[in-house]
């Protein structure tokens, strides 16, 4: 135990004096902390909205008109009145592709799980095709096959071992 000076019985202890500066009550400190935490959460939410959440697939769905969807939505076709070069630039400005190939047919954008292909609609506008990776490679093989490597589908994994192998 600390060695503390004893006060004489006829003298009472004085009031504590806060050190010079701003004295904040505990209640005020709690409200200030909660306010700063709320402000931080608001700033984070705004940053997420500005920097983009979701996927390239969501971006295309939000910005272009759906024409058709097949295969449970794995493949979708969208339309735009903008030329293909502008549509491809808009998409890549917002979502940087892992790889890109441009040829006279169109703009081929490869993402982690999706292929985005932007072609001309023949009237000055664009068609935007969104496919998952497997369907995209299969559909656009004639344009990207030698450039983006090969794809081995599950059925190709079970190919036979030669004559009489039974597979």
N, C-alpha and C positions, 0 to 999 in steps of 0.2 A: 504494500500500500504506500501511496505517496506521502511524503512528509509535508503536511499542510499547516499553515499558521492558524492557530486558534484565535477566534475573536473573543474579546471579553464579553461576559454575559450581558452587560448593559448596552452593548453596541450591536446593532443589527447589520446583516450583510446588505450591501448596496445593490443597485440594479446593474445588470450586465450592460456593458457598453459595446455596441458593434464597432468594428474597426472602421476607420474613415472610408467613405465610398458609398456605393449603392447597396442598400440593404433590401433584400427581396424576401417576402414571406414564402413559406413552403407552398402554400396554395397557389401563389402567383408563379412560382417556379414550375409547378406541375402543369398549369395552364399554358405557360410559355413553351414547355417541352412538347405538349400535345399539339399546340399550334404549329410549331416548327416541323413536327413529324407529318402533320396534315399537308403543310406547304410542300414538303419534300415528295410526298405521294402524288400530289397534283402535278408537280414538275415532271416526275417520272412518267405519269400517264400521258402528259402532253408530248414528251419525247417519244414515247412508243407510238403515238398516233402520227407524229411528224416523220419519224424514221421508217415507219411501216411495219405492220405486223401482218400475219397471214402468209400467203404464198403468191407466186407468180400466177397460178391458176385463179386465185381470188381476184388478183388485180385485173386480169383479162375479163373475168366475169363481171366485174364492177364497171368497166370502162367501154365494153363493146356489146353489141346486140347479139344475143344467142340465136343461131339459125337452126342448129340441131344438136342432139345428144344421143349417143348410142353406147351400147355395151355398159349399161348401168352408170353412165356419166363418165366413164374412163376416157372416152373420146368425145370432144365437143368441137363444134364449128361456130365461129362468131363472124360478124361482118362489121366493117367500118367504112365510112365515106372517105377517110383519109387514104393517101397512097401507101403502098407497102413499106417504102423506106421510112415514112413518118411514123407508122405504127410500130415498126421494129425499133426505131429510135426511142419512142415513148416507153416501150416495154423495157428495153435494156437500160434506159436512164433510171428507171425505178427498181428493176431487178436485174442485176448483172448475171449473165449466163456463165455457166462453167465452160462452154465452148460455143462457137458461132461459125456458121458457114453461110456465105452469100454466093448464090449462083444465078444465072439468068431466070431460073424458075421462081426463086423467092429467097426468103431469109429464114435460116434454120437456126433455132436457138435451143441449146441443150442445157437443161437444169438438172439438179440432183435426181429428181423423180419424174420429170416432165420434159416433153418436147413441145416447143411452140414453133409453128411454121406459119409464116406470113407470105401470102401470095396475092397476085393481082386478081381482082374479080372480073377484069375485062372491060370495066366501065369507069375506071379511074379510082375505084375504091379498093378495099382489101378483104380477103378472107383470112381469118386467123384460126388455125387448127391447133387444138390442145389435146395432146395424147399422153398417157402414162409412158414410162420409159420403154416398156416391152412393146406396146402397140405402136408407139412412135417409130421405133427402129424398124419394125416389120413394115409399116406403111410407107416410110420414107427411105427405105434401104437403097433404092435406085439413085438417090441423091447423096446420102450420107454414108453408105456402106463402106466404101474404101477410105473414107476420111475419118470416121469415128470408130473404126475397128469393127469387130464382129460381135454378134450377140449369140449366146447359146441358150436356146429356150429349153424348158424342161423336157420336151419331147426329143430334142437333139441329144440329151444326156443318155438316153436309152437306145442309142443306135447300135446296130449289130456289130459283131466282131469279124465278119467275113462270111464266106459261103459255109453253110451248115452250122453256123453258130447258134441258130434258133432264136435270134433276137430280131 
